[in-house]
Amino acid sequence: MVYITLFLLFFYLKIARVHTKQEKVTLLFVSQHTLIALSALATLYYGFITEPWYFLIPAMWFFFIIAALMVTAMMVGIFIDGIALVGLSRIYRFLPLLTLVIVTLSTSLWVV
């Protein structure tokens, strides 16, 4: 479950980086970024306690690359018959839900 949370964290961070460059940052996004930062610290701390570092660090590097490639593919656009299949504007709407999922997974690591 640590690895799923880490992948979602990197995915969120890449989307948030693109979002702050393209859109105006509101108080909602600042609060989401704060929650994600706390969840990231808690997940990394838990990961280094429970997993060997030589498994965790390459996995984090792999997740970082995969998340970057996924966001880049969405920025370039995935088109079918001239219509965008998935765009970043569609992904921006799911950021609050993604924040909730990440915070829930991060806290469930410590509870279970």
MMTF fields as JSON, N, C-alpha, C and O atoms, coordinates in Angstrom:
{
  "mmtfVersion": "1.0.0",
  "mmtfProducer": "UNKNOWN",
  "numBonds": 447,
  "numAtoms": 448,
  "numGroups": 112,
  "numChains": 1,
  "numModels": 1,
  "chainsPerModel": [1],
  "groupsPerChain": [112],
  "chainIdList": ["A"],
  "bondAtomList": [4, 2, 8, 6, 12, 10, 16, 14, 20, 18, 24, 22, 28, 26, 32, 30, 36, 34, 40, 38, 44, 42, 48, 46, 52, 50, 56, 54, 60, 58, 64, 62, 68, 66, 72, 70, 76, 74, 80, 78, 84, 82, 88, 86, 92, 90, 96, 94, 100, 98, 104, 102, 108, 106, 112, 110, 116, 114, 120, 118, 124, 122, 128, 126, 132, 130, 136, 134, 140, 138, 144, 142, 148, 146, 152, 150, 156, 154, 160, 158, 164, 162, 168, 166, 172, 170, 176, 174, 180, 178, 184, 182, 188, 186, 192, 190, 196, 194, 200, 198, 204, 202, 208, 206, 212, 210, 216, 214, 220, 218, 224, 222, 228, 226, 232, 230, 236, 234, 240, 238, 244, 242, 248, 246, 252, 250, 256, 254, 260, 258, 264, 262, 268, 266, 272, 270, 276, 274, 280, 278, 284, 282, 288, 286, 292, 290, 296, 294, 300, 298, 304, 302, 308, 306, 312, 310, 316, 314, 320, 318, 324, 322, 328, 326, 332, 330, 336, 334, 340, 338, 344, 342, 348, 346, 352, 350, 356, 354, 360, 358, 364, 362, 368, 366, 372, 370, 376, 374, 380, 378, 384, 382, 388, 386, 392, 390, 396, 394, 400, 398, 404, 402, 408, 406, 412, 410, 416, 414, 420, 418, 424, 422, 428, 426, 432, 430, 436, 434, 440, 438, 444, 442],
  "bondOrderList": [1, 1, 1, 1, 1, 1, 1, 1, 1, 1, 1, 1, 1, 1, 1, 1, 1, 1, 1, 1, 1, 1, 1, 1, 1, 1, 1, 1, 1, 1, 1, 1, 1, 1, 1, 1, 1, 1, 1, 1, 1, 1, 1, 1, 1, 1, 1, 1, 1, 1, 1, 1, 1, 1, 1, 1, 1, 1, 1, 1, 1, 1, 1, 1, 1, 1, 1, 1, 1, 1, 1, 1, 1, 1, 1, 1, 1, 1, 1, 1, 1, 1, 1, 1, 1, 1, 1, 1, 1, 1, 1, 1, 1, 1, 1, 1, 1, 1, 1, 1, 1, 1, 1, 1, 1, 1, 1, 1, 1, 1, 1],
  "groupList": [{"groupName": "MET", "atomNameList": ["N", "CA", "C", "O"], "elementList": ["N", "C", "C", "O"], "formalChargeList": [0, 0, 0, 0], "bondAtomList": [1, 0, 2, 1, 3, 2], "bondOrderList": [1, 1, 2], "singleLetterCode": "M", "chemCompType": "L-PEPTIDE LINKING"}, {"groupName": "VAL", "atomNameList": ["N", "CA", "C", "O"], "elementList": ["N", "C", "C", "O"], "formalChargeList": [0, 0, 0, 0], "bondAtomList": [1, 0, 2, 1, 3, 2], "bondOrderList": [1, 1, 2], "singleLetterCode": "V", "chemCompType": "L-PEPTIDE LINKING"}, {"groupName": "TYR", "atomNameList": ["N", "CA", "C", "O"], "elementList": ["N", "C", "C", "O"], "formalChargeList": [0, 0, 0, 0], "bondAtomList": [1, 0, 2, 1, 3, 2], "bondOrderList": [1, 1, 2], "singleLetterCode": "Y", "chemCompType": "L-PEPTIDE LINKING"}, {"groupName": "ILE", "atomNameList": ["N", "CA", "C", "O"], "elementList": ["N", "C", "C", "O"], "formalChargeList": [0, 0, 0, 0], "bondAtomList": [1, 0, 2, 1, 3, 2], "bondOrderList": [1, 1, 2], "singleLetterCode": "I", "chemCompType": "L-PEPTIDE LINKING"}, {"groupName": "THR", "atomNameList": ["N", "CA", "C", "O"], "elementList": ["N", "C", "C", "O"], "formalChargeList": [0, 0, 0, 0], "bondAtomList": [1, 0, 2, 1, 3, 2], "bondOrderList": [1, 1, 2], "singleLetterCode": "T", "chemCompType": "L-PEPTIDE LINKING"}, {"groupName": "LEU", "atomNameList": ["N", "CA", "C", "O"], "elementList": ["N", "C", "C", "O"], "formalChargeList": [0, 0, 0, 0], "bondAtomList": [1, 0, 2, 1, 3, 2], "bondOrderList": [1, 1, 2], "singleLetterCode": "L", "chemCompType": "L-PEPTIDE LINKING"}, {"groupName": "PHE", "atomNameList": ["N", "CA", "C", "O"], "elementList": ["N", "C", "C", "O"], "formalChargeList": [0, 0, 0, 0], "bondAtomList": [1, 0, 2, 1, 3, 2], "bondOrderList": [1, 1, 2], "singleLetterCode": "F", "chemCompType": "L-PEPTIDE LINKING"}, {"groupName": "LYS", "atomNameList": ["N", "CA", "C", "O"], "elementList": ["N", "C", "C", "O"], "formalChargeList": [0, 0, 0, 0], "bondAtomList": [1, 0, 2, 1, 3, 2], "bondOrderList": [1, 1, 2], "singleLetterCode": "K", "chemCompType": "L-PEPTIDE LINKING"}, {"groupName": "ALA", "atomNameList": ["N", "CA", "C", "O"], "elementList": ["N", "C", "C", "O"], "formalChargeList": [0, 0, 0, 0], "bondAtomList": [1, 0, 2, 1, 3, 2], "bondOrderList": [1, 1, 2], "singleLetterCode": "A", "chemCompType": "L-PEPTIDE LINKING"}, {"groupName": "ARG", "atomNameList": ["N", "CA", "C", "O"], "elementList": ["N", "C", "C", "O"], "formalChargeList": [0, 0, 0, 0], "bondAtomList": [1, 0, 2, 1, 3, 2], "bondOrderList": [1, 1, 2], "singleLetterCode": "R", "chemCompType": "L-PEPTIDE LINKING"}, {"groupName": "HIS", "atomNameList": ["N", "CA", "C", "O"], "elementList": ["N", "C", "C", "O"], "formalChargeList": [0, 0, 0, 0], "bondAtomList": [1, 0, 2, 1, 3, 2], "bondOrderList": [1, 1, 2], "singleLetterCode": "H", "chemCompType": "L-PEPTIDE LINKING"}, {"groupName": "GLN", "atomNameList": ["N", "CA", "C", "O"], "elementList": ["N", "C", "C", "O"], "formalChargeList": [0, 0, 0, 0], "bondAtomList": [1, 0, 2, 1, 3, 2], "bondOrderList": [1, 1, 2], "singleLetterCode": "Q", "chemCompType": "L-PEPTIDE LINKING"}, {"groupName": "GLU", "atomNameList": ["N", "CA", "C", "O"], "elementList": ["N", "C", "C", "O"], "formalChargeList": [0, 0, 0, 0], "bondAtomList": [1, 0, 2, 1, 3, 2], "bondOrderList": [1, 1, 2], "singleLetterCode": "E", "chemCompType": "L-PEPTIDE LINKING"}, {"groupName": "SER", "atomNameList": ["N", "CA", "C", "O"], "elementList": ["N", "C", "C", "O"], "formalChargeList": [0, 0, 0, 0], "bondAtomList": [1, 0, 2, 1, 3, 2], "bondOrderList": [1, 1, 2], "singleLetterCode": "S", "chemCompType": "L-PEPTIDE LINKING"}, {"groupName": "GLY", "atomNameList": ["N", "CA", "C", "O"], "elementList": ["N", "C", "C", "O"], "formalChargeList": [0, 0, 0, 0], "bondAtomList": [1, 0, 2, 1, 3, 2], "bondOrderList": [1, 1, 2], "singleLetterCode": "G", "chemCompType": "PEPTIDE LINKING"}, {"groupName": "PRO", "atomNameList": ["N", "CA", "C", "O"], "elementList": ["N", "C", "C", "O"], "formalChargeList": [0, 0, 0, 0], "bondAtomList": [1, 0, 2, 1, 3, 2], "bondOrderList": [1, 1, 2], "singleLetterCode": "P", "chemCompType": "L-PEPTIDE LINKING"}, {"groupName": "TRP", "atomNameList": ["N", "CA", "C", "O"], "elementList": ["N", "C", "C", "O"], "formalChargeList": [0, 0, 0, 0], "bondAtomList": [1, 0, 2, 1, 3, 2], "bondOrderList": [1, 1, 2], "singleLetterCode": "W", "chemCompType": "L-PEPTIDE LINKING"}, {"groupName": "ASP", "atomNameList": ["N", "CA", "C", "O"], "elementList": ["N", "C", "C", "O"], "formalChargeList": [0, 0, 0, 0], "bondAtomList": [1, 0, 2, 1, 3, 2], "bondOrderList": [1, 1, 2], "singleLetterCode": "D", "chemCompType": "L-PEPTIDE LINKING"}],
  "groupTypeList": [0, 1, 2, 3, 4, 5, 6, 5, 5, 6, 6, 2, 5, 7, 3, 8, 9, 1, 10, 4, 7, 11, 12, 7, 1, 4, 5, 5, 6, 1, 13, 11, 10, 4, 5, 3, 8, 5, 13, 8, 5, 8, 4, 5, 2, 2, 14, 6, 3, 4, 12, 15, 16, 2, 6, 5, 3, 15, 8, 0, 16, 6, 6, 6, 3, 3, 8, 8, 5, 0, 1, 4, 8, 0, 0, 1, 14, 3, 6, 3, 17, 14, 3, 8, 5, 1, 14, 5, 13, 9, 3, 2, 9, 6, 5, 15, 5, 5, 4, 5, 1, 3, 1, 4, 5, 13, 4, 13, 5, 16, 1, 1],
  "groupIdList": [1, 2, 3, 4, 5, 6, 7, 8, 9, 10, 11, 12, 13, 14, 15, 16, 17, 18, 19, 20, 21, 22, 23, 24, 25, 26, 27, 28, 29, 30, 31, 32, 33, 34, 35, 36, 37, 38, 39, 40, 41, 42, 43, 44, 45, 46, 47, 48, 49, 50, 51, 52, 53, 54, 55, 56, 57, 58, 59, 60, 61, 62, 63, 64, 65, 66, 67, 68, 69, 70, 71, 72, 73, 74, 75, 76, 77, 78, 79, 80, 81, 82, 83, 84, 85, 86, 87, 88, 89, 90, 91, 92, 93, 94, 95, 96, 97, 98, 99, 100, 101, 102, 103, 104, 105, 106, 107, 108, 109, 110, 111, 112],
  "secStructList": [7, 2, 2, 2, 2, 2, 2, 2, 2, 2, 2, 2, 2, 2, 2, 2, 2, 2, 2, 2, 2, 2, 1, 7, 7, 7, 2, 2, 2, 2, 2, 2, 2, 2, 2, 2, 2, 2, 2, 2, 2, 2, 2, 2, 2, 2, 2, 2, 2, 2, 1, 7, 2, 2, 2, 2, 2, 2, 2, 2, 2, 2, 2, 2, 2, 2, 2, 2, 2, 2, 2, 2, 2, 2, 2, 2, 7, 3, 3, 3, 6, 6, 3, 3, 3, 3, 7, 2, 2, 2, 2, 2, 6, 6, 2, 2, 2, 2, 2, 2, 2, 2, 2, 2, 2, 2, 2, 2, 2, 2, 2, 7],
  "xCoordList": [0.819, 0.0, 0.869, 0.437, 2.088, 3.011, 3.312, 3.38, 3.49, 3.87, 2.724, 2.961, 1.512, 0.353, 0.24, 0.0, 0.413, 0.343, 1.458, 1.232, 2.651, 3.766, 3.515, 3.811, 2.971, 2.678, 1.638, 1.802, 0.579, -0.452, 0.097, -0.305, 1.005, 1.641, 2.431, 2.304, 3.236, 4.015, 3.116, 3.391, 2.051, 1.1, 0.452, 0.335, 0.031, -0.566, 0.439, 0.097, 1.674, 2.669, 2.987, 3.205, 3.017, 3.262, 2.078, 2.278, 0.861, -0.313, -0.371, -0.693, -0.065, -0.098, 0.953, 0.716, 2.102, 3.15, 2.686, 2.892, 2.067, 1.55, 0.405, 0.297, -0.446, -1.594, -1.155, -1.736, -0.14, 0.299, 0.966, 0.981, 1.517, 2.111, 1.052, 1.248, -0.069, -1.065, -2.243, -2.804, -2.619, -3.824, -3.472, -2.364, -4.453, -4.285, -4.496, -5.439, -3.609, -3.676, -4.663, -4.567, -5.608, -6.602, -6.297, -5.379, -7.075, -6.897, -7.203, -6.596, -8.129, -8.449, -7.229, -6.937, -6.523, -5.355, -4.208, -3.439, -4.08, -3.045, -3.335, -2.419, -4.606, -4.951, -4.757, -4.324, -5.074, -4.838, -3.348, -2.938, -2.542, -1.099, -0.532, 0.404, -1.087, -0.637, -0.975, -0.144, -2.193, -2.574, -1.699, -1.295, -1.415, -0.582, 0.85, 1.488, 1.357, 2.717, 2.813, 3.781, 1.814, 1.814, 1.679, 2.334, 0.832, 0.674, 1.952, 2.315, 2.629, 3.877, 4.942, 5.644, 5.063, 6.037, 5.715, 6.609, 4.437, 4.039, 4.265, 4.711, 3.96, 4.139, 5.615, 6.004, 6.435, 7.869, 8.47, 9.295, 8.064, 8.561, 8.149, 8.963, 6.886, 6.401, 7.113, 7.463, 7.32, 7.987, 9.413, 9.851, 10.141, 11.522, 11.605, 12.622, 10.559, 10.544, 10.258, 10.898, 9.3, 8.825, 9.485, 9.562, 9.956, 10.526, 12.037, 12.521, 12.784, 14.22, 14.455, 13.749, 15.436, 15.673, 16.067, 15.783, 16.713, 17.148, 15.988, 16.16, 14.821, 13.605, 12.82, 12.264, 12.785, 11.941, 12.464, 11.686, 13.749, 14.295, 14.186, 13.767, 14.535, 14.299, 12.819, 12.467, 11.962, 10.522, 10.048, 9.243, 10.547, 10.171, 10.666, 9.947, 11.873, 12.417, 11.566, 11.269, 11.176, 10.329, 8.966, 8.474, 8.35, 7.049, 7.137, 6.221, 8.235, 8.436, 8.481, 7.857, 9.207, 9.315, 7.974, 7.582, 7.272, 5.978, 4.959, 4.217, 4.916, 3.979, 4.311, 3.407, 5.591, 5.986, 5.586, 5.117, 5.767, 5.378, 3.866, 3.387, 3.121, 1.659, 1.159, 0.294, 1.695, 1.259, 1.709, 0.971, 2.896, 3.36, 2.463, 2.157, 2.046, 1.139, -0.197, -0.799, -0.661, -1.918, -1.746, -2.664, -0.572, -0.331, -0.266, -0.815, 0.398, 0.48, -0.89, -1.283, -1.606, -2.964, -3.072, -2.228, -4.109, -4.439, -5.709, -6.786, -5.568, -6.671, -7.189, -6.421, -8.509, -9.168, -10.132, -11.066, -9.896, -10.695, -10.751, -11.795, -9.643, -9.556, -10.158, -10.187, -10.636, -11.231, -10.324, -9.894, -10.041, -9.171, -9.869, -10.98, -9.209, -9.768, -9.643, -10.628, -8.446, -8.194, -7.352, -6.3, -7.817, -7.061, -6.798, -7.386, -5.912, -5.58, -6.742, -6.877, -7.577, -8.72, -9.67, -10.3, -9.771, -10.59, -9.941, -10.626, -8.631, -7.901, -7.949, -8.01, -7.923, -7.966, -9.223, -9.194, -10.317, -11.561, -11.488, -12.231, -10.598, -10.481, -9.396, -9.147, -8.749, -7.699, -8.212, -7.529, -9.384, -9.863, -10.13, -9.855, -10.66, -10.884, -9.559, -9.423, -8.596, -7.279, -6.614, -5.927, -6.816, -6.297, -6.921, -6.222, -8.216, -8.903, -8.4, -8.199, -8.199, -7.71, -6.303, -6.009, -5.441, -4.063, -4.013, -3.285, -4.774, -4.783, -5.355, -4.854, -6.393, -6.975, -5.986, -5.84, -5.313, -4.319, -3.157, -2.66, -2.731, -1.609, -1.958, -1.142, -3.159, -3.546, -3.839, -3.624, -4.332, -4.601, -3.314, -3.328, -2.208, -0.929, -0.585, -0.08, -0.862, -0.506, -1.505, -1.153, -2.747, -3.784, -3.69, -3.798, -3.487, -3.493, -2.224, -2.073],
  "yCoordList": [-1.19, 0.0, 1.261, 2.326, 1.124, 2.259, 2.671, 3.86, 1.69, 1.989, 2.632, 3.506, 2.215, 2.848, 4.302, 5.188, 4.539, 5.902, 6.759, 7.918, 6.204, 6.963, 7.302, 8.414, 6.352, 6.65, 7.76, 8.682, 7.675, 8.717, 10.063, 11.103, 10.054, 11.299, 11.939, 13.137, 11.151, 11.702, 12.166, 13.185, 11.432, 11.836, 13.169, 14.056, 13.312, 14.567, 15.71, 16.797, 15.471, 16.538, 17.008, 18.2, 16.097, 16.511, 17.311, 18.313, 16.881, 17.626, 18.99, 19.987, 19.047, 20.317, 21.281, 22.487, 20.762, 21.622, 22.25, 23.443, 21.462, 21.986, 22.959, 23.99, 22.634, 23.482, 24.856, 25.866, 24.908, 26.206, 27.045, 28.272, 26.414, 27.177, 27.709, 28.759, 26.998, 27.372, 28.152, 29.004, 27.884, 28.471, 29.342, 29.288, 30.149, 30.961, 30.08, 29.291, 30.227, 29.403, 30.039, 31.227, 29.24, 29.712, 29.146, 28.344, 29.576, 29.097, 27.604, 26.904, 27.116, 25.688, 24.857, 23.839, 25.297, 24.541, 24.649, 23.7, 25.772, 25.899, 24.945, 24.317, 24.833, 23.902, 22.45, 21.615, 22.145, 20.79, 20.475, 19.374, 21.434, 21.212, 21.005, 20.226, 21.693, 21.512, 20.116, 19.46, 19.662, 18.302, 17.253, 16.27, 17.464, 16.519, 16.535, 15.485, 17.701, 17.771, 17.001, 16.275, 17.157, 16.407, 14.906, 14.102, 14.536, 13.12, 12.55, 11.404, 13.351, 12.886, 12.642, 11.632, 13.558, 13.368, 12.129, 11.353, 11.947, 10.784, 9.485, 8.492, 9.488, 8.281, 7.946, 6.781, 8.957, 8.703, 8.192, 7.278, 8.774, 8.317, 6.865, 6.044, 6.562, 5.189, 4.226, 3.109, 4.67, 3.821, 3.489, 2.348, 4.48, 4.215, 3.402, 2.757, 3.423, 2.589, 1.128, 0.22, 0.906, -0.46, -1.155, -2.383, -0.415, -1.01, -0.782, 0.222, -1.699, -1.465, -0.304, -0.167, 0.515, 1.707, 1.344, 2.108, 0.198, -0.184, -0.678, -0.847, -0.914, -1.154, 0.141, 0.391, 0.948, 2.139, 3.226, 3.816, 3.494, 4.577, 4.285, 5.178, 3.095, 2.837, 2.862, 3.294, 2.404, 2.454, 3.901, 4.242, 4.749, 6.164, 6.795, 7.581, 6.466, 6.986, 6.518, 7.307, 5.254, 4.705, 5.392, 5.751, 5.58, 6.243, 7.688, 8.186, 8.365, 9.741, 9.814, 10.69, 8.91, 8.904, 8.57, 9.219, 7.581, 7.19, 8.321, 8.602, 8.968, 10.082, 11.233, 11.857, 11.518, 12.59, 12.263, 13.137, 11.023, 10.633, 10.683, 11.071, 10.295, 10.338, 11.771, 12.052, 12.675, 14.072, 14.71, 15.509, 14.375, 14.891, 14.408, 15.171, 13.162, 12.644, 13.379, 13.628, 13.726, 14.472, 15.901, 16.468, 16.493, 17.857, 17.902, 18.813, 16.928, 16.856, 16.545, 17.099, 15.669, 15.351, 13.958, 13.516, 13.29, 11.984, 12.202, 12.422, 12.14, 12.483, 11.245, 10.401, 11.162, 10.137, 10.865, 11.529, 10.734, 11.403, 12.91, 13.526, 13.508, 14.949, 15.495, 16.711, 14.637, 15.064, 14.586, 13.432, 15.488, 15.124, 14.104, 14.337, 12.981, 11.927, 12.307, 12.282, 12.655, 13.07, 14.325, 14.35, 15.365, 16.6, 16.992, 16.441, 17.945, 18.367, 19.082, 19.01, 19.764, 20.441, 19.435, 19.724, 18.259, 17.199, 16.64, 16.296, 16.557, 16.028, 17.011, 16.593, 18.312, 19.322, 19.183, 19.469, 18.751, 18.599, 17.472, 17.473, 16.513, 15.377, 15.557, 14.636, 16.711, 16.925, 16.869, 16.289, 17.441, 17.281, 15.822, 15.413, 15.042, 13.621, 12.877, 12.014, 13.212, 12.595, 12.958, 12.131, 14.185, 14.593, 13.758, 13.299, 13.561, 12.754, 11.312, 10.723, 10.75, 9.37, 9.257, 8.312, 10.206, 10.157, 10.32, 9.593, 11.257, 11.462, 10.235, 9.836, 9.638, 8.43, 7.267, 6.555, 7.078, 5.999, 6.239, 5.308, 7.484, 7.801, 7.576, 7.057, 7.961, 7.738, 6.269, 5.788, 5.549, 4.127, 3.322, 2.242, 3.826, 3.152, 3.104, 2.1, 4.191, 4.274, 3.548, 3.103, 3.421, 2.791, 1.276, 0.588, 0.758, -0.697, -1.334, -2.552],
  "zCoordList": [0.0, 0.0, 0.0, -0.443, 0.5, 0.491, -0.94, -1.252, -1.802, -3.177, -3.962, -4.796, -3.706, -4.352, -3.915, -4.735, -2.633, -2.114, -2.691, -3.039, -2.797, -3.373, -4.838, -5.277, -5.598, -6.999, -7.117, -7.915, -6.333, -6.381, -5.922, -6.443, -4.961, -4.521, -5.658, -5.909, -6.335, -7.443, -8.579, -9.213, -8.838, -9.871, -9.507, -10.353, -8.252, -7.803, -7.907, -8.373, -7.478, -7.485, -8.898, -9.113, -9.862, -11.243, -11.795, -12.481, -11.503, -11.963, -11.287, -11.934, -10.0, -9.277, -9.812, -9.872, -10.196, -10.752, -12.063, -12.288, -12.918, -14.18, -13.916, -14.58, -12.954, -12.65, -12.156, -12.553, -11.297, -10.773, -11.85, -11.749, -12.876, -13.972, -14.931, -15.543, -15.071, -16.063, -15.493, -16.181, -14.275, -13.7, -12.502, -11.968, -12.095, -10.895, -9.668, -9.609, -8.696, -7.49, -6.511, -6.203, -6.028, -5.074, -3.69, -3.516, -2.726, -1.355, -1.251, -0.44, -2.055, -2.063, -2.451, -1.824, -3.485, -3.917, -2.922, -2.767, -2.254, -1.222, -0.069, 0.462, 0.322, 1.4, 0.955, 1.749, -0.303, -0.814, -0.837, -0.468, -1.27, -1.315, 0.083, 0.26, 1.077, 2.457, 2.958, 3.585, 2.684, 3.076, 2.391, 3.013, 1.131, 0.393, 0.92, 1.002, 1.275, 1.824, 3.134, 3.362, 3.992, 5.253, 5.005, 5.667, 4.056, 3.717, 3.107, 3.371, 2.293, 1.684, 2.743, 2.701, 3.683, 4.76, 5.588, 5.926, 5.911, 6.706, 5.936, 6.511, 4.641, 3.835, 3.659, 3.749, 3.411, 3.274, 4.574, 4.564, 5.678, 6.978, 7.229, 7.651, 6.967, 7.144, 6.19, 6.57, 4.959, 3.982, 4.374, 4.228, 4.871, 5.267, 6.554, 6.81, 7.359, 8.566, 8.21, 8.741, 7.316, 7.067, 5.879, 5.862, 4.899, 3.69, 3.655, 4.178, 3.046, 2.872, 1.902, 0.903, 2.201, 1.385, -0.043, -0.965, -0.247, -1.589, -2.451, -3.658, -1.873, -2.658, -2.851, -3.92, -1.813, -1.813, -2.753, -3.501, -2.726, -3.546, -5.044, -5.78, -5.546, -6.981, -7.363, -8.46, -6.467, -6.755, -6.846, -7.712, -5.954, -6.009, -7.303, -7.92, -7.72, -8.974, -10.159, -11.056, -10.166, -11.223, -11.241, -12.311, -10.078, -10.005, -10.474, -11.128, -10.143, -10.583, -12.108, -12.707, -12.73, -14.19, -14.834, -15.804, -14.319, -14.889, -14.749, -15.69, -13.59, -13.397, -14.34, -14.897, -14.523, -15.439, -16.871, -17.599, -17.276, -18.631, -18.825, -19.891, -17.805, -17.913, -18.045, -18.874, -17.237, -17.295, -18.608, -19.185, -19.085, -20.372, -21.505, -22.421, -21.453, -22.481, -22.443, -23.488, -21.252, -21.16, -21.648, -22.24, -21.405, -21.875, -23.394, -24.015, -23.992, -25.448, -26.021, -27.048, -25.364, -25.776, -26.352, -27.131, -25.96, -26.517, -27.328, -26.773, -28.651, -29.535, -30.254, -30.716, -30.335, -31.136, -32.064, -31.612, -33.357, -34.39, -34.182, -34.396, -33.768, -33.606, -32.329, -32.139, -31.451, -30.18, -29.054, -29.03, -28.127, -27.01, -26.115, -25.639, -25.896, -25.052, -23.581, -22.844, -23.163, -21.784, -21.842, -22.479, -21.177, -21.114, -19.675, -18.745, -19.51, -18.149, -17.47, -16.249, -18.235, -17.613, -16.98, -15.963, -17.578, -16.996, -15.732, -14.768, -15.75, -14.598, -13.431, -12.274, -13.721, -12.654, -11.8, -10.602, -12.402, -11.643, -10.624, -9.642, -10.849, -9.939, -8.881, -8.102, -8.833, -7.832, -6.396, -5.551, -6.065, -4.683, -4.311, -3.183, -5.24, -4.977, -4.822, -3.954, -5.657, -5.547, -4.222, -3.623, -3.768, -2.457, -1.353, -0.45, -1.419, -0.411, -0.412, 0.65, -1.587, -1.683, -1.102, -0.369, -1.422, -0.931, 0.58, 1.256, 1.114, 2.571, 3.274, 4.325, 2.706, 3.298, 3.279, 4.272, 2.153, 2.077, 3.033, 3.667, 3.13, 4.009, 5.473, 6.236, 5.866, 7.262, 7.532, 8.645, 6.519, 6.742, 6.887, 7.477, 6.361, 6.577, 8.061, 8.563, 8.746, 10.162, 11.045, 12.138, 10.589, 11.41, 11.335, 12.35, 10.13, 9.937, 10.403, 10.309]
}
